[in-house]
Amino acid sequence: MEFNSQNINRFLFFKLPSAYWSGVRVKTIDEKSCQVTVRFKWFNQNPFKSMYFAVQAMAAELSTGALVMREIQRSGKKVSMLVANNNGTYTKKAVGTITFTCEEAHKVKEAIEKTIHTGESQQFWLKSTGIDEHGDQVSVMNFEWTVKAK
């Protein structure tokens, strides 16, 4: 599979339907970063008239996880991946379209190279920041990924 936004979004439909139906979509992915958008709507709301925190977490996780998947594919090796830990900070109500961006692809590449070279599990944290349509930060999510060459 060519690793582009269209193919990742197709993958979501079949493998992560809750994210797909909540409106989570990869906007861009490249050598340095991944951007994922999600729009506030009836289906992903909370009782406080904003986006449910778990929907934000799905979008943020995808912005980090897509970078991990991309680098594993590029390595040509079998590598397992798993979220070991996560945390988040919510700073503003999430309404409108929220864009989550992870710009730490270099960490992923280093960890994948190291696990392939050593055979040992590697753990690393990736940060994804959610920004609304007005340029205001609504949340920051951190995910600790574990990768291991098979």
RAFEN-V99887 format. One record per residue. OMEGA is omega in degrees with one decimal (999 if undefined). Layout:
omega=OMEGA
omega=OMEGA
//
This chain:
omega=172.2
omega=-174.8
omega=176.2
omega=-175.3
omega=-178.6
omega=-179.3
omega=177.2
omega=178.8
omega=175.3
omega=176.0
omega=178.5
omega=-177.7
omega=-175.3
omega=-172.7
omega=178.4
omega=-173.7
omega=179.4
omega=176.3
omega=-179.4
omega=-177.0
omega=175.0
omega=176.6
omega=-179.9
omega=179.8
omega=173.0
omega=178.9
omega=178.9
omega=171.4
omega=179.1
omega=-176.3
omega=-172.8
omega=-170.1
omega=174.0
omega=176.3
omega=179.7
omega=179.2
omega=171.8
omega=-177.9
omega=176.1
omega=176.4
omega=-176.1
omega=-173.2
omega=-176.4
omega=-177.4
omega=169.6
omega=-179.0
omega=-175.8
omega=176.0
omega=172.1
omega=-176.6
omega=178.2
omega=-174.9
omega=-178.0
omega=176.5
omega=175.4
omega=-179.7
omega=177.8
omega=-179.2
omega=179.9
omega=179.5
omega=179.6
omega=179.6
omega=176.1
omega=-176.2
omega=178.0
omega=176.8
omega=178.1
omega=179.5
omega=-178.8
omega=-177.6
omega=175.6
omega=179.0
omega=-178.9
omega=-179.1
omega=-177.9
omega=-178.7
omega=175.2
omega=-178.9
omega=176.2
omega=-179.8
omega=-178.0
omega=171.8
omega=-179.5
omega=-175.3
omega=174.2
omega=173.9
omega=-179.0
omega=175.6
omega=-178.6
omega=-172.4
omega=-177.9
omega=176.0
omega=-179.9
omega=175.2
omega=-176.7
omega=178.1
omega=179.6
omega=178.4
omega=176.7
omega=-177.6
omega=170.5
omega=-177.8
omega=-174.6
omega=-179.2
omega=179.7
omega=177.8
omega=-179.8
omega=-178.4
omega=179.2
omega=-177.9
omega=179.5
omega=178.6
omega=-177.5
omega=179.1
omega=177.8
omega=-178.0
omega=-174.5
omega=-174.8
omega=-178.6
omega=176.5
omega=178.3
omega=177.2
omega=180.0
omega=179.3
omega=173.3
omega=-179.0
omega=174.8
omega=-178.1
omega=179.0
omega=-178.2
omega=179.2
omega=-176.6
omega=-179.2
omega=-180.0
omega=179.3
omega=177.2
omega=177.6
omega=178.4
omega=173.6
omega=-179.5
omega=177.3
omega=-179.6
omega=174.9
omega=-179.8
omega=172.2
omega=175.5
omega=179.0
omega=176.3
omega=-179.9
omega=999
//
